[in-house]
Amino acid sequence: MTALEPIVRVLLVGLAFGAGLPALFAVGLRLWSNGYNADGTVTSHNPFLKAIGGILFALVALVIVVGILWITREAIKSHLGLEIFPFGYK
């Protein structure tokens, strides 16, 4: 069972980030465009749904930025001397 646990973890993280972030972006896009019709006309729109769409966009952007910083944390520490994630070092 010990060999199966890391495989399951990688699978779940891959599903969360590989399919979850694009799904959140798609839901945010759908909420943001509430009130716009396919022919270009605008009906009444709900500002609450637009705000939730913006929050989802910000969440996706935040996850992307944190992921890039996590990948480059060693280079940032080496070149700039900054420990962005102090808990990630030994």
Secondary structure, DSSP 8 states (H G I E B T S, - for coil): -TTHHHHHHHHHHHHIIIIIHHHHHHHHHHHHTTTB-TTS-B----HHHHHHHHHHHHHHHHHHHHHHHHHTHHHHHHHH---SSGGG--
